[in-house]
Amino acid sequence: MQWGGMVFGFETDIDWSTMRGTTVLCLGTCKTSNDYLGTVRGRIGYAFDRFMPYLTGGMAYGDIKGSIIGGTSFKSTNVGWTGGAGLEYAFMNNWSAKIEYLYVDLGKTTCDTTCSGATPIDAKFNTNLVRAGVNYKF
């Protein structure tokens, strides 16, 4: 929706992810991974002729898998937040290209050390993304 030079909108996406981590525990190794990452975001920008810088933010979600070698495993869908900024350029009437930066935080998960008196280890899932895209406006 456009109001004066201001542009408001919503966007959703889902991407393949390769976030991986390994932590050594007292009785083994905790391996964690994230295979997909999605966002549902609002966008607000200001259009200058064919260029539009914008800010974006909203919800992020993704799968979190983990296993302790020789022990337990877990799987969950974590929900967190995302925020960023971008620049979009309309190169044809209904077509535009964009480049954007997003910070994504899916929170943390805990690998239980199962050692007497040991503190569980928290694995944090956050990342910085820079990506490009092409949009078609209906």
C-alpha positions as protocol buffer text, in pm:
chain_id: "A"
residue {
  index: 1
  type: MET
  ca { x: 0 y: 0 z: 0 }
}
residue {
  index: 2
  type: GLN
  ca { x: 135 y: 344 z: -86 }
}
residue {
  index: 3
  type: TRP
  ca { x: 53 y: 668 z: 96 }
}
residue {
  index: 4
  type: GLY
  ca { x: 235 y: 972 z: -45 }
}
residue {
  index: 5
  type: GLY
  ca { x: 597 y: 861 z: -83 }
}
residue {
  index: 6
  type: MET
  ca { x: 558 y: 618 z: 210 }
}
residue {
  index: 7
  type: VAL
  ca { x: 516 y: 250 z: 125 }
}
residue {
  index: 8
  type: PHE
  ca { x: 382 y: -11 z: 370 }
}
residue {
  index: 9
  type: GLY
  ca { x: 370 y: -384 z: 312 }
}
residue {
  index: 10
  type: PHE
  ca { x: 408 y: -738 z: 444 }
}
residue {
  index: 11
  type: GLU
  ca { x: 642 y: -1013 z: 334 }
}
residue {
  index: 12
  type: THR
  ca { x: 694 y: -1378 z: 415 }
}
residue {
  index: 13
  type: ASP
  ca { x: 966 y: -1616 z: 305 }
}
residue {
  index: 14
  type: ILE
  ca { x: 1125 y: -1950 z: 384 }
}
residue {
  index: 15
  type: ASP
  ca { x: 1486 y: -2043 z: 312 }
}
residue {
  index: 16
  type: TRP
  ca { x: 1723 y: -2335 z: 339 }
}
residue {
  index: 17
  type: SER
  ca { x: 1972 y: -2288 z: 624 }
}
residue {
  index: 18
  type: THR
  ca { x: 2313 y: -2437 z: 705 }
}
residue {
  index: 19
  type: MET
  ca { x: 2363 y: -2315 z: 1063 }
}
residue {
  index: 20
  type: ARG
  ca { x: 2558 y: -2583 z: 1251 }
}
residue {
  index: 21
  type: GLY
  ca { x: 2736 y: -2597 z: 1585 }
}
residue {
  index: 22
  type: THR
  ca { x: 2929 y: -2836 z: 1806 }
}
residue {
  index: 23
  type: THR
  ca { x: 2996 y: -2807 z: 2178 }
}
residue {
  index: 24
  type: VAL
  ca { x: 3211 y: -3044 z: 2383 }
}
residue {
  index: 25
  type: LEU
  ca { x: 3042 y: -3163 z: 2703 }
}
residue {
  index: 26
  type: CYS
  ca { x: 3179 y: -3362 z: 2994 }
}
residue {
  index: 27
  type: LEU
  ca { x: 3026 y: -3689 z: 2866 }
}
residue {
  index: 28
  type: GLY
  ca { x: 3024 y: -3630 z: 2491 }
}
residue {
  index: 29
  type: THR
  ca { x: 2961 y: -3376 z: 2217 }
}
residue {
  index: 30
  type: CYS
  ca { x: 2640 y: -3183 z: 2148 }
}
residue {
  index: 31
  type: LYS
  ca { x: 2578 y: -3122 z: 1778 }
}
residue {
  index: 32
  type: THR
  ca { x: 2307 y: -2872 z: 1675 }
}
residue {
  index: 33
  type: SER
  ca { x: 2168 y: -2769 z: 1337 }
}
residue {
  index: 34
  type: ASN
  ca { x: 1906 y: -2554 z: 1169 }
}
residue {
  index: 35
  type: ASP
  ca { x: 1786 y: -2669 z: 823 }
}
residue {
  index: 36
  type: TYR
  ca { x: 1520 y: -2410 z: 739 }
}
residue {
  index: 37
  type: LEU
  ca { x: 1451 y: -2051 z: 835 }
}
residue {
  index: 38
  type: GLY
  ca { x: 1137 y: -1848 z: 768 }
}
residue {
  index: 39
  type: THR
  ca { x: 1017 y: -1496 z: 840 }
}
residue {
  index: 40
  type: VAL
  ca { x: 688 y: -1304 z: 847 }
}
residue {
  index: 41
  type: ARG
  ca { x: 767 y: -931 z: 840 }
}
residue {
  index: 42
  type: GLY
  ca { x: 626 y: -586 z: 799 }
}
residue {
  index: 43
  type: ARG
  ca { x: 803 y: -335 z: 574 }
}
residue {
  index: 44
  type: ILE
  ca { x: 798 y: 43 z: 570 }
}
residue {
  index: 45
  type: GLY
  ca { x: 984 y: 248 z: 314 }
}
residue {
  index: 46
  type: TYR
  ca { x: 993 y: 572 z: 122 }
}
residue {
  index: 47
  type: ALA
  ca { x: 980 y: 567 z: -260 }
}
residue {
  index: 48
  type: PHE
  ca { x: 1209 y: 803 z: -456 }
}
residue {
  index: 49
  type: ASP
  ca { x: 1119 y: 762 z: -823 }
}
residue {
  index: 50
  type: ARG
  ca { x: 1220 y: 394 z: -880 }
}
residue {
  index: 51
  type: PHE
  ca { x: 1425 y: 348 z: -559 }
}
residue {
  index: 52
  type: MET
  ca { x: 1285 y: 257 z: -218 }
}
residue {
  index: 53
  type: PRO
  ca { x: 1497 y: 220 z: 96 }
}
residue {
  index: 54
  type: TYR
  ca { x: 1303 y: 33 z: 368 }
}
residue {
  index: 55
  type: LEU
  ca { x: 1310 y: -103 z: 721 }
}
residue {
  index: 56
  type: THR
  ca { x: 1168 y: -446 z: 800 }
}
residue {
  index: 57
  type: GLY
  ca { x: 1097 y: -651 z: 1110 }
}
residue {
  index: 58
  type: GLY
  ca { x: 883 y: -926 z: 1253 }
}
residue {
  index: 59
  type: MET
  ca { x: 875 y: -1293 z: 1342 }
}
residue {
  index: 60
  type: ALA
  ca { x: 1133 y: -1558 z: 1251 }
}
residue {
  index: 61
  type: TYR
  ca { x: 1098 y: -1936 z: 1284 }
}
residue {
  index: 62
  type: GLY
  ca { x: 1309 y: -2241 z: 1211 }
}
residue {
  index: 63
  type: ASP
  ca { x: 1374 y: -2603 z: 1301 }
}
residue {
  index: 64
  type: ILE
  ca { x: 1632 y: -2681 z: 1568 }
}
residue {
  index: 65
  type: LYS
  ca { x: 1782 y: -3029 z: 1582 }
}
residue {
  index: 66
  type: GLY
  ca { x: 2037 y: -3154 z: 1830 }
}
residue {
  index: 67
  type: SER
  ca { x: 2200 y: -3469 z: 1954 }
}
residue {
  index: 68
  type: ILE
  ca { x: 2445 y: -3563 z: 2222 }
}
residue {
  index: 69
  type: ILE
  ca { x: 2679 y: -3828 z: 2085 }
}
residue {
  index: 70
  type: GLY
  ca { x: 2599 y: -4155 z: 2261 }
}
residue {
  index: 71
  type: GLY
  ca { x: 2296 y: -4001 z: 2431 }
}
residue {
  index: 72
  type: THR
  ca { x: 1972 y: -3816 z: 2366 }
}
residue {
  index: 73
  type: SER
  ca { x: 1847 y: -3614 z: 2070 }
}
residue {
  index: 74
  type: PHE
  ca { x: 1588 y: -3340 z: 2033 }
}
residue {
  index: 75
  type: LYS
  ca { x: 1399 y: -3153 z: 1762 }
}
residue {
  index: 76
  type: SER
  ca { x: 1182 y: -2842 z: 1788 }
}
residue {
  index: 77
  type: THR
  ca { x: 1056 y: -2542 z: 1595 }
}
residue {
  index: 78
  type: ASN
  ca { x: 1184 y: -2223 z: 1755 }
}
residue {
  index: 79
  type: VAL
  ca { x: 1011 y: -1888 z: 1708 }
}
residue {
  index: 80
  type: GLY
  ca { x: 1208 y: -1566 z: 1745 }
}
residue {
  index: 81
  type: TRP
  ca { x: 1245 y: -1226 z: 1581 }
}
residue {
  index: 82
  type: THR
  ca { x: 1413 y: -1055 z: 1289 }
}
residue {
  index: 83
  type: GLY
  ca { x: 1494 y: -699 z: 1189 }
}
residue {
  index: 84
  type: GLY
  ca { x: 1681 y: -528 z: 909 }
}
residue {
  index: 85
  type: ALA
  ca { x: 1688 y: -288 z: 617 }
}
residue {
  index: 86
  type: GLY
  ca { x: 1703 y: -300 z: 241 }
}
residue {
  index: 87
  type: LEU
  ca { x: 1691 y: -118 z: -91 }
}
residue {
  index: 88
  type: GLU
  ca { x: 1447 y: -201 z: -370 }
}
residue {
  index: 89
  type: TYR
  ca { x: 1467 y: -79 z: -732 }
}
residue {
  index: 90
  type: ALA
  ca { x: 1175 y: -99 z: -979 }
}
residue {
  index: 91
  type: PHE
  ca { x: 1340 y: -185 z: -1311 }
}
residue {
  index: 92
  type: MET
  ca { x: 1005 y: -242 z: -1494 }
}
residue {
  index: 93
  type: ASN
  ca { x: 643 y: -153 z: -1412 }
}
residue {
  index: 94
  type: ASN
  ca { x: 564 y: -469 z: -1212 }
}
residue {
  index: 95
  type: TRP
  ca { x: 919 y: -596 z: -1151 }
}
residue {
  index: 96
  type: SER
  ca { x: 1170 y: -491 z: -888 }
}
residue {
  index: 97
  type: ALA
  ca { x: 1503 y: -615 z: -750 }
}
residue {
  index: 98
  type: LYS
  ca { x: 1617 y: -581 z: -392 }
}
residue {
  index: 99
  type: ILE
  ca { x: 1910 y: -632 z: -160 }
}
residue {
  index: 100
  type: GLU
  ca { x: 1856 y: -656 z: 214 }
}
residue {
  index: 101
  type: TYR
  ca { x: 2022 y: -725 z: 547 }
}
residue {
  index: 102
  type: LEU
  ca { x: 1845 y: -920 z: 824 }
}
residue {
  index: 103
  type: TYR
  ca { x: 1950 y: -1009 z: 1177 }
}
residue {
  index: 104
  type: VAL
  ca { x: 1769 y: -1325 z: 1291 }
}
residue {
  index: 105
  type: ASP
  ca { x: 1744 y: -1455 z: 1649 }
}
residue {
  index: 106
  type: LEU
  ca { x: 1575 y: -1792 z: 1710 }
}
residue {
  index: 107
  type: GLY
  ca { x: 1660 y: -1797 z: 2080 }
}
residue {
  index: 108
  type: LYS
  ca { x: 1851 y: -2081 z: 2235 }
}
residue {
  index: 109
  type: THR
  ca { x: 1826 y: -2447 z: 2316 }
}
residue {
  index: 110
  type: THR
  ca { x: 1993 y: -2638 z: 2597 }
}
residue {
  index: 111
  type: CYS
  ca { x: 2221 y: -2939 z: 2569 }
}
residue {
  index: 112
  type: ASP
  ca { x: 2203 y: -3119 z: 2902 }
}
residue {
  index: 113
  type: THR
  ca { x: 2547 y: -3238 z: 3006 }
}
residue {
  index: 114
  type: THR
  ca { x: 2402 y: -3520 z: 3222 }
}
residue {
  index: 115
  type: CYS
  ca { x: 2708 y: -3479 z: 3446 }
}
residue {
  index: 116
  type: SER
  ca { x: 2663 y: -3455 z: 3819 }
}
residue {
  index: 117
  type: GLY
  ca { x: 2694 y: -3091 z: 3922 }
}
residue {
  index: 118
  type: ALA
  ca { x: 2766 y: -2965 z: 3568 }
}
residue {
  index: 119
  type: THR
  ca { x: 2582 y: -2667 z: 3419 }
}
residue {
  index: 120
  type: PRO
  ca { x: 2381 y: -2734 z: 3099 }
}
residue {
  index: 121
  type: ILE
  ca { x: 2522 y: -2567 z: 2785 }
}
residue {
  index: 122
  type: ASP
  ca { x: 2302 y: -2322 z: 2591 }
}
residue {
  index: 123
  type: ALA
  ca { x: 2330 y: -2318 z: 2212 }
}
residue {
  index: 124
  type: LYS
  ca { x: 2221 y: -1982 z: 2064 }
}
residue {
  index: 125
  type: PHE
  ca { x: 2068 y: -1960 z: 1718 }
}
residue {
  index: 126
  type: ASN
  ca { x: 2123 y: -1617 z: 1565 }
}
residue {
  index: 127
  type: THR
  ca { x: 2268 y: -1507 z: 1235 }
}
residue {
  index: 128
  type: ASN
  ca { x: 2327 y: -1213 z: 999 }
}
residue {
  index: 129
  type: LEU
  ca { x: 2188 y: -1248 z: 646 }
}
residue {
  index: 130
  type: VAL
  ca { x: 2256 y: -1048 z: 330 }
}
residue {
  index: 131
  type: ARG
  ca { x: 2042 y: -1151 z: 39 }
}
residue {
  index: 132
  type: ALA
  ca { x: 1911 y: -1037 z: -297 }
}
residue {
  index: 133
  type: GLY
  ca { x: 1579 y: -1101 z: -466 }
}
residue {
  index: 134
  type: VAL
  ca { x: 1346 y: -1022 z: -755 }
}
residue {
  index: 135
  type: ASN
  ca { x: 980 y: -934 z: -691 }
}
residue {
  index: 136
  type: TYR
  ca { x: 673 y: -928 z: -911 }
}
residue {
  index: 137
  type: LYS
  ca { x: 387 y: -696 z: -806 }
}
residue {
  index: 138
  type: PHE
  ca { x: 36 y: -823 z: -888 }
}
